[in-house]
Amino acid sequence: MPPFFSSLNSILLSVGHAVFKWPKTQATNNEIAPRRESELELKGNVQDFHPIVAELKRAIEGDADLYMGFHQIFEQIPNDPKYGFDPTGKPQVRNYHEMLHQFQILLTCAPEFGDEETSELVPVPLNAMLNWPMNTLAALRIFTNPTVNSLLRNILSEWARFLSTPDSRYTLTDCSPNGWFSPSARLSIPNFEETFECAPSKEHWGFQSWDDFFTRKFRPGIRPVHFLEDDSVITSACESVTYKISYNVQSTSSFWLKGESYSLTHMLKNDPLTPHFIGGTVYQAYLSALNYHRWHSPVNGRIVKISHVPGTYCAISPATGFDSGNPDPATPDRSQAFLANMATRMLIFIQADDPDIGLMCFIAVGMVEVSSCEASVVVGQRVKKGEELGMFHYGGSTYCLVLRPQTKVAFSDGVAQSMEDRKTRVLLNAPLAYVAVKSG
């Protein structure tokens, strides 16, 4: 074991959140929505839907199965007062017409900060609106439909386009209680200007768009790479909380059942490199929406292959829905392993310099709005431990490291603590695991 490996107090941080921990009161998007709704009503409502929203409307109404399904996802929500509001406190959307109207509003809204009760997450409006519908049995069929996912991708891409423009910066202010630099926001992201690259003296603190703010970089030296020259140590690829570790992971498995198994053939989209990992280990962790959203290499090595896997956007595990008797109040919080098999994701295969680690795979998994995964490396590139691999856009997310069965590692005490309390964050570039059994 490398020296001081188990002494991680200085590189762990307790954050106390879930990926999509919804606020108890009406969220900031409810404050945005009335402005946008008024604008929309003046335009003439449905006739003035954006073309991509109108395309989804035509698809729903022109296909019998989709038409039925988009009725059922609302009709199957139990008739209980507690489901009369979405998790942000906004009245629950009750039909696909209202849903389309909200999609139209979404296209020109930038997330706002919130208040003390919403400070642990970036508001995710589509996810909030569809939280209870996603828990229905009909949702699994509808939200795994390729046509629906293609159309949702178009809507999310258009929203992403807006979030990449200067017009999206209206929430990057300290002049509003819901601004990202308001006093309450700065309490939730302490030491912001010392931690992240920014220019507080400039308008919008120097950020060019809301996405520029979301994908902000750490200042140099904030997250030093531990054991940089020790190839036997794997470091944390993301600023994240440990979700699950699975051993002896099989080629195929019933990943939709309670217990959340991993199914390598599906996780890796039947990639020719999949057989290398059968019987191996999967480590999964999730990122808070308030924190850092870039990925960094966990090892010294070489980029072997990069694959973008199209997948679902709003499907969750059927084991966590209404039929389970305990629906997920913060979808897709309980479905992260399921999403590793189903959601839009990016695979980055790395050949580690340490032969006892060998080939490994980093998987960036998009979660609902956070389905844009961008790589910043190319095949054949040499990477040093801690070097940037890519980034998520627009919200909370999750990632996996997949190791071969020959790679025998022991995880750090910090990982164990993080998995136990579900709130301790393993910092970027901190020790994650080390080779426990060396060959030869």
N, C-alpha and C positions, 0 to 999 in steps of 0.2 A: 504493500500500500504506500503511495507517495506520502511524504511527510506532511503533516497538518491537514490531511485530506478530510478527516472527519470533523475538523474544527471549522465549521462553516458559519458561525454566528455573524461574522462580518460580511458575508456574501449572501445572506438570506434576508428577506423582508416580509413581514406579515402584512397582508393586505385585506383579508376578510371580505371576499366577494365571490360571487358565482359569475360565470361568463355572461349570462343574461339575467341578472338579478333585477327584477322589475321594481320600480318605485311603488310606494304604498298610496301615493296621491297622483292626481292627474299630471302627466309628464309634460315636458317642454314642448313636444310636438303638438299638444293640444293648444298651446298658445300661438304656435305658428299657423296651425290649420285654419282658424277663422279668417286670418288675413287672406290666405290663399283661396279659401272657399268663396269669399266675397268676390275676389277677382274672377274666379271661375264662373260664378253665377252671372256676372255681368257679360261674360263671353257667350252665354247661351248653352251652358252645360254640355250634354252629350255630343251635340253636333260639332263641338270644338275640341273633342278629345285629340290629344297628340296622336299621330298616325300609329305609333307602336301600341298605344292603349286601345285604339280603335281596332287594331288587328287582333288583339286578344279578345275583344268583345265579339268580333265576327267569328273567331274560332270557337268560342263557347256556344254561341247561338246556332252555328252551322253544323255542329257535330253532336249527335244524340247522346253519346256517352259523356262528353264534356259538359253538355247542358245539364244532364242529370247529376253528374258529379259536383258541379259548382252550385247546385241547389243543396245537395246532400251535406256538403261540408259545413253549411250553416244550419241546416235542419237537424243534424245529428248532435249539435251542441245541446246538452241537457237543459231542460226548462227549469233552471235554478237561478235565483237572483244573483248568486255569486258569479255566474257566467254572463251576466247582463252587461258587464264592463270588461274591456280588455285589461291586461295587467298594468297598464299605465293609468287606469281610471277613466279612460274615454269610453263612451257607450259603444258596445260591441257592434261592429258591422254585421248586418243580418242577411245580406244577399249580395250577389255578385255585382249588381248595379252600384251599390254603395262602395264595394271593393274597387271597382274601376274608377269611380270618382276619386277615391283616396289615392289610387295610383297616379292619377293626373296631378293631384296636389303634390305628391312626393317629388315629382320631377324637378321642381324648382324650390325645394326646401333644403337648407343645410341644417344638420343637427345642432341643437343648442345644448348648453351645459345642464341646466336644471337647478335644483336646490339641494339642501342637505340630504334629502332622502333619495335623490336621483344621482348623487355625486359619484357613484361607483360605476357608472356605465355611460357610454355614448348612447343616446336614444336611438333605437332601431325601429323606425315606424312601421315598415312592412312586417317585421317580425312580431311587433306588438299587435297589429291589426289581425294577423293570421294565427296568433298563438292558440286560441281555443279551436278554430277550424282545423289546425294541424293535428290536434289531438283526436280527431274523429277517424272512424274506420275508412270512410270514403276518401279522406285526404291522401292516404298512402297510394291509392290507385291514381288519383288525379295528379298528384305532385311527383309521381314517377313517370308520367306520360311524356314522351320525348317532345311532342309538339308544345305542350304547356311549358316545359323547361326551356325550350328555345325562345318562346315568347317572353317568359320571365327574364331570361338573359338579356333580351333586347331592352326591356324596361329598365333593368338594373344598369345596363351599359349607358343608357341615356342619362340616368341619374348620376352615374359616375362622371359622365361628360360635364354635367353642371357643377359637380363638386370639384372639378379640376379647373374651373374658371374663376376669375376675380370676383364675379357676382356672388360666389358662395362664401365670401369672407365676412358677410354681415354679422355673423355670430362670433367672429374673432375680435372681441372688444372687451374693454373693462367698463364701458358706459352703461351696460345693462346687467341686471342680476343674473341673466341667463347667458351672459357672454363667457367665453372660454378663459378670459383673463380677469374675471370678476373676483372679488375677495373670497367668495365661497369656492370658486373653481380652483383658486391658487392654494386653498387649504387642502383640497382633494388631490392636487398634483403639486406637492410642496417643492420648493427650490427649483421651480420650473426653469427660470433663466440661467441658473447655475448648471442645471442638468442637461438641457437641450439647446441645440443651436438655434438661436433666435436673436431678434434685435428689438428689445422692448421700447426703444426710443422712436422706432418707425411705426407707421400706420400698420395695423394688424400684426404688429410685432415682426414685420418683415416677411410674413408668409404670403405666398402668391395665390393661394387658394385654400379651401378647407382641406382638401386632400393633402396639400403640402404640409399643413399643420398636422394632420393625422399621421403622416409617414415621417414625421420629424426625426432628425438624427440626434444621437447622444453627442455631447461635446467630447473631444478627445480626452482619454484617460478616465472617463466616468465608469466604464465597465472594462477594466483591464483583463486581459486573457490570462487565466491561470494555467500553469504548467504548459506554457507555449511550446517548449522544446521537448516535452515528454510525450512521445507519440502514443504511449499506452493509456493516456488519460483522454476521455471523451468529455467535452465541455457542453454546457447548456446552449442550445442553438437559438433559443428565444427566451425573452423575459416572461416566465410562465409558472403556472402552478401544476404540479403533477396530478394527472387524472387516473392513469392506470398503467400497470406493467404486466404483460402476459408472456409466459414462457411456452416453449414447444408449440408454437402457433402453426396451424395446419393449412394445407393448400386451400381447402374449402371448409366452411363451417356455417352453421345456422345463425348468422350474425343478427338476425331480426328478433331472436328470442331473448327472454330475460336472461341477464348475465353478460350480454354484450361481448361475444367472442369476435375475434378477428378472422377474416377469411382472405388469405394472402392473394389468391388468384384474383379476387375482386378488388382488393385494396390496390394492387399493382396493375389492374386492368389487363390481366393475362400477359404481362410483359415477358419476353423470353428470358429475362433474368430472374423471374420469380422462383424457379427451382432452387436457386442458391440460398433462399431464406426459409424454406420449409423446415419446420422444427426449431426455428430460431426465436428471437425475442422481439417484442414490440413495446416501446416506451411511448406513452402519449401524455401530452400536457396542453393546457389551454392558456390563452393570453387574455388579460383583462382589456376591455375596450379603452380604458384610460391610459394604458401604458405604451410601451414601445412595440412597433409592429414590423420591424425588419428581422430577417433571419440571418444567422451567421454560421459559418462552417464549424461543426463540432470536432473536426479532426484536421490534421495536416494530410493532404492527399491530392487527388486529381478528379475532376468532374468527368464521369464516364458517359452519362446519358441524362437528358432532361426531357420529361414528357408531361404535357398538359392533358389532363383527363376531364372531359366534360362530364357533368353529373347533375344531381338534383340540387334544388335550391330551398325547397320548403318541405321536404319529406322528413319525417322523424320515425323513430323506432315504434312499431305497433305495440311493443311491450310497455311503452310509457304513456299510452293514450287513455281515453275515457274507458275503454274496455278493460283496462288493467285495474280499474277502481281507484286509481291514484294518478290522475292526469298531470303531466308536467306543467307547472305554472309558469315556467320560464323556458319554453322551448327555444333551442334544442339542447338545453343544459344536460339532460339525462341521456341524450342520444349521441354522444360524441364518438363512441366506438362505432356505432351504426353509420355515422356520417363518414368515418374513415373508409368505409366500404362503398359509399353511395354518392357522396357530395362532390361537387367540382373541386379538383385538387391538382397539385403539381408534384411530380416525382423528380427528385434529384438524386441520382445514383453517384456515390463517391467511392473511389478506391483509396482506402486509408493507407498511409505509409507504413503503419504498424501491421505486419502480416497477421498478427493475432486478432486484429479487427477486420482487416480485409475489406471486401465489398460491403457497403452499407447503403441504406436508402433514407433520405430525408423526405417526408411527405408534408406539404403544406395543405391544410384542409380548409376550404372556405365554408363559412357557416351563415346561411341565409344571405343578408346583404353583403357579407364579407366573402364574396365568391370571386373576387379578382385577385389572382396570385401572379405576381410578376417576378421573374428571375432576373438577376443582374450578373450572372455568370454564364459562360458558354462551355460547350462540350470540349474537352481536352485541356481546359484551363487548370493550372496548378493553384490550389488554395491553401492558405495558411489557416490554422486554427483561429477563429474569431473574425475571419474575413467575411464580408457581406455576401450572402447568397441571393437575396431577393427580399420581397416585402408583401404584406397583405395591404388591402385598401378597405377603408370604410367601416370597420367594426371589430368586435371580438372574434376570435378564431382559435383553431387548435392545430397541433402538429404532432407527427409521429417520427420516431427513429426506428428503423427495422434493421436488425442484426442477424447474421448467419448463425446456424446452430453451433458452429465451431467457435464462435466468438463468445467466450465465457467471461462475463463482466460482473463486477459487484457495484451496486449503486451507492452513492454517497449517503451519509446520514441525513443530509439536507433534503434529499429526494424522499427518503422515508418520512421525514417530518412533514414535508409538503403534502404527501399523499394521505397522511393520517389526519391532518387538521383541515385540509382543503382550503387553506388560506395563505400559507407561507410560500412566498414566491422564490423560486430558484433563479437567481439573477443571470442575465446574459453573460456568457463566457465563464461562469463559475463551474467548478468540477461537477460533473454529472455521474460519471462512472469510470471505472478503470479496469484494465485487463486483470482478471483474477487468476487465470490459468494460462501460462505461457507454453507454447509449443517448443519442442526440442529442449 
